[in-house]
């Protein structure tokens, strides 16, 4: 997790510097970044295909870490390009979820909010 408030800003600056140095921003439109998030998510899922969670957790986690990083990097680039404050949009989503899934009716339940 982030150890200080500015750590996310530091990471975003590094990501943006990385792609600016390579002149890759020209390829990073919202559609293609969204596609890349989906593709990297699928690559993450491949680590779990035909395996139990325990098999994955007891195996080499390096590829899992790399694919999680790819999903996060593309997600952060998309949010940045859309001028969205990641901290704010996460806070807003957590608030919405807290209304849809109140503790008293959702604790210990995997039901969707429409079934609670």
KOLRO-781681 format. One record per residue: residue number from 1; residue in one letter; x negated, y, z of N, C-alpha, C in turn; chain. Coordinates in steps of 0.2 Angstrom, whole numbers, plus 5000, padded with zeros to 4 digits. Each point is the difference from the previous one (the first is absolute). Layout:
<recs>
REC   k r  nc1  nc2  nc3 cac1 cac2 cac3  cc1  cc2  cc3 c
REC NUM A    X    Y    Z    X    Y    Z    X    Y    Z A
...
</recs>
This chain:
<recs>
REC   k r  nc1  nc2  nc3 cac1 cac2 cac3  cc1  cc2  cc3 c
REC   1 X 4996 4994 5000 5004 5006 5000 4996 5006 5000 A
REC   2 X 5003 5006 4999 4996 5006 5000 4998 5002 5007 A
REC   3 X 4994 5002 5001 4997 5002 5006 5001 5007 5002 A
REC   4 X 5001 5004 4995 5001 5007 5001 5005 5003 4995 A
REC   5 X 5003 5006 5001 5005 5003 4996 4997 5001 4993 A
REC   6 X 4994 5002 4999 4997 5002 4994 4997 4994 4996 A
REC   7 X 5000 4994 5003 4997 4994 4996 5004 4999 4994 A
REC   8 X 5006 5000 5000 5004 4999 4994 4998 5005 4994 A
REC   9 X 4999 5007 5002 4998 5005 4996 4993 4998 4997 A
REC  10 X 4996 4998 5004 4993 4998 4998 5000 4994 4995 A
REC  11 X 5004 4995 5001 5001 4995 4995 5003 5002 4994 A
REC  12 X 5005 5004 5000 5003 5003 4994 4995 5004 4996 A
REC  13 X 4996 5004 5003 4994 5004 4997 4995 4995 4997 A
REC  14 X 4998 4995 5003 4996 4995 4997 5003 4997 4994 A
REC  15 X 5006 4998 5000 5003 4997 4995 5001 5004 4994 A
REC  16 X 5002 5007 5001 5000 5004 4995 4993 5002 4997 A
REC  17 X 4995 5000 5004 4994 5002 4997 4997 4994 4996 A
REC  18 X 5002 4994 5002 4998 4994 4996 5003 5000 4993 A
REC  19 X 5006 5002 5000 5003 5000 4993 4998 5006 4996 A
REC  20 X 4999 5006 5003 4998 5006 4997 4993 4999 4997 A
REC  21 X 4996 4997 5004 4993 4998 4997 5000 4996 4994 A
REC  22 X 5005 4996 4999 5000 4995 4994 5005 5003 4995 A
REC  23 X 5003 5006 5001 5005 5002 4996 5006 4995 4999 A
REC  24 X 5002 4997 5005 5006 4996 4999 5007 5002 5002 A
REC  25 X 5000 5007 5002 5006 5003 5002 5005 5000 4994 A
REC  26 X 4997 5000 4994 5003 5001 4993 5005 4993 4999 A
REC  27 X 4998 4995 5003 5003 4994 5000 5005 4998 5005 A
REC  28 X 5000 5005 5005 5004 4998 5006 5006 5004 5001 A
REC  29 X 5005 4999 4995 5006 5003 5001 5005 4996 5004 A
REC  30 X 5006 5003 5003 5004 4996 5004 5002 4993 4998 A
REC  31 X 5002 5000 4994 5002 4993 4997 4994 4995 5001 A
REC  32 X 4994 5002 4997 4995 4995 5000 4997 4998 5007 A
REC  33 X 5000 5005 5005 4999 4999 5007 5005 4995 5003 A
REC  34 X 5006 5001 4998 5005 4996 5003 4999 4993 4997 A
REC  35 X 4999 4999 4994 4999 4993 4997 4994 4997 5004 A
REC  36 X 4994 5004 5001 4994 4998 5003 5002 4997 5007 A
REC  37 X 5004 5004 5004 5002 4998 5006 5003 4993 5000 A
REC  38 X 5005 4999 4995 5003 4993 5000 4995 4995 4998 A
REC  39 X 4996 5001 4995 4995 4995 4998 4995 4998 5006 A
REC  40 X 4998 5005 5003 4995 4999 5006 5004 4996 5005 A
REC  41 X 5006 5001 5001 5005 4997 5005 5000 4992 4998 A
REC  42 X 5001 4999 4994 5000 4993 4997 4994 4997 5001 A
REC  43 X 4994 5003 4999 4994 4997 5002 4999 4999 5007 A
REC  44 X 5003 5004 5004 5000 4998 5008 5004 4994 5001 A
REC  45 X 5005 5000 4997 5005 4994 5001 4996 4993 4997 A
REC  46 X 4996 5001 4995 4997 4994 4998 4996 4996 5005 A
REC  47 X 4997 5004 5005 4996 4997 5006 5005 4996 5004 A
REC  48 X 5006 5001 5000 5005 4996 5004 5003 4994 4997 A
REC  49 X 5000 5001 4993 5004 4995 4996 4998 4993 5002 A
REC  50 X 5005 4995 5001 4999 4993 5001 4996 4999 5007 A
REC  51 X 4999 5005 5004 4996 4999 5006 5005 5002 5006 A
REC  52 X 4999 4997 5006 5003 5003 5006 4996 5006 5002 A
REC  53 X 5004 5004 5004 4996 5006 5003 4994 4998 5004 A
REC  54 X 5000 4995 5003 4995 4997 5004 4994 4999 4996 A
REC  55 X 5001 4996 4994 4995 4999 4995 4996 5006 4998 A
REC  56 X 5004 5005 4998 4997 5007 4998 4996 5003 5006 A
REC  57 X 5003 5000 5006 4997 5004 5005 4994 4996 5002 A
REC  58 X 4999 4994 5000 4994 4996 5001 4995 5000 4995 A
REC  59 X 5002 5002 4994 4995 5000 4994 4997 5006 5000 A
REC  60 X 4997 5001 4994 4996 5006 4998 5005 5006 4999 A
REC  61 X 5000 5005 5004 5004 5006 5000 4998 5005 4995 A
REC  62 X 4994 5000 4998 4997 5005 4996 5004 5002 4994 A
REC  63 X 5003 4996 4996 5004 5002 4995 5007 5003 5002 A
REC  64 X 5003 4997 5005 5006 5003 5003 4998 5008 5002 A
REC  65 X 4995 5001 5003 4998 5007 5002 4999 5004 4994 A
REC  66 X 4997 4998 4995 4999 5004 4994 5006 5001 4996 A
REC  67 X 5005 4995 5000 5006 5002 4997 5005 5004 5004 A
REC  68 X 5000 5000 5007 5003 5005 5004 4997 5007 4999 A
REC  69 X 4994 5000 4999 4997 5007 4999 5002 5002 4993 A
REC  70 X 5000 4996 4995 5002 5002 4993 5008 5003 5001 A
REC  71 X 5004 4997 5003 5007 5002 5001 5000 5007 5003 A
REC  72 X 4996 5000 5005 5000 5006 5004 4997 5006 4996 A
REC  73 X 4995 4999 4997 4997 5005 4996 5004 5003 4994 A
REC  74 X 5004 4995 4997 5004 5002 4994 5006 5004 5003 A
REC  75 X 5003 4998 5006 5005 5003 5003 4998 5007 5003 A
REC  76 X 4994 5001 5003 4998 5006 5002 4999 5005 4994 A
REC  77 X 4997 4997 4994 5000 5005 4994 5006 5002 4998 A
REC  78 X 5005 4996 5000 5007 5001 4997 5003 5006 5005 A
REC  79 X 5000 4999 5006 5002 5005 5005 4997 5006 4999 A
REC  80 X 4993 5000 4999 4996 5006 5000 5002 5004 4993 A
REC  81 X 5001 4996 4995 5002 5003 4993 5007 5003 5000 A
REC  82 X 5004 4997 5004 5007 5003 5001 5001 5005 5005 A
REC  83 X 4994 5002 5003 5000 5005 5005 5004 4998 5006 A
REC  84 X 4999 4994 5002 5004 4998 5006 4995 4999 5006 A
REC  85 X 5002 5002 5006 4996 4999 5006 5001 4993 5002 A
REC  86 X 4995 4996 5000 5001 4993 5002 5003 4999 5007 A
REC  87 X 4997 5004 5005 5002 4999 5007 5007 5002 5000 A
REC  88 X 5002 5006 4997 5007 5002 5000 5005 4995 4997 A
REC  89 X 4999 4997 4994 5004 4995 4997 5001 4994 5004 A
REC  90 X 4994 4998 5004 5001 4994 5004 5004 5001 5006 A
REC  91 X 4999 5006 5003 5004 5002 5006 5007 5000 4998 A
REC  92 X 5002 5003 4994 5007 5001 4998 5003 4993 4999 A
REC  93 X 4996 4995 4997 5003 4993 4999 5000 4997 5006 A
REC  94 X 4996 5000 5005 5001 4997 5006 5006 5003 5004 A
REC  95 X 5001 5006 4999 5006 5003 5003 5006 4997 4997 A
REC  96 X 5001 5000 4994 5005 4997 4996 5001 4992 5002 A
REC  97 X 4995 4997 5001 5000 4993 5001 5002 4999 5008 A
REC  98 X 4999 5004 5004 5002 5000 5007 5007 5001 5001 A
REC  99 X 5003 5004 4995 5007 5001 5000 5004 4994 4997 A
REC 100 X 4997 4997 4995 5003 4994 4997 4999 4994 5004 A
REC 101 X 4995 4999 5004 4998 4995 5004 4999 5002 5007 A
REC 102 X 5006 5001 5004 4999 5002 5007 4997 4994 5004 A
REC 103 X 4996 5002 5005 4997 4994 5004 5006 4996 5003 A
REC 104 X 5005 5002 5002 5005 4996 5004 5003 4995 4995 A
REC 105 X 5001 5002 4994 5003 4995 4995 4995 4996 4996 A
REC 106 X 4994 5002 4999 4995 4997 4996 4995 4996 5003 A
REC 107 X 4999 5001 5006 4994 4997 5004 5000 4993 4999 A
REC 108 X 4995 4997 4997 4999 4993 5000 5004 4997 4994 A
REC 109 X 5003 5004 4996 5005 4998 4994 4996 5001 4994 A
REC 110 X 5001 4996 4995 4997 5001 4993 5006 5002 4995 A
REC 111 X 5006 5002 5003 5005 5002 4996 4999 5006 4997 A
REC 112 X 5003 5001 4994 5000 5007 4996 5004 5004 5004 A
REC 113 X 4999 5007 5000 5004 5005 5004 5008 4999 4998 A
REC 114 X 5001 4998 4994 5007 5000 4998 5004 4994 5003 A
REC 115 X 4996 4995 5003 5002 4994 5004 5000 5001 5007 A
REC 116 X 4998 5005 5003 4999 5001 5007 5007 5001 5003 A
</recs>
